[in-house]
């Protein structure tokens, strides 16, 4: 439980921080997305498919992040009309919420995300309940 909370808070801090660095602003929804993504990457990439080749694990991580981004994007940008982001000008986008270039970036970003999750497994504080 401690590990999941730590991963959620860490992902919820890193994702919006990267967004602020890249475009100068963020939204609370990005903290939720980042937290969910890091927890799911740990569950799926570092546990369920941990024996698969790195390419498969990175593809799964990219699919996780892209899916979370799409779901949250539909909710905050389309349903709630908050206009947090718009990838309409990006190539191969879907409803302006996700796009191929960012999915490729998420593929690479899965590597440090999995590494961070593995570091948490080595922490006695995070693994002992």
Secondary structure, 3 states (H helix, E strand, C coil): CHHHHHHHHHHHHHHHHHHHHHHCCCCHHHHHHHHHHHHHHHHHHHHHCCCCCHHHHHHHHHHHHHHHHHHHHHHHHHHCCCCCCCCCCCCCEECCCEEHHHHHHHHHHHHHHHHHHHHHHCCHHHHCC
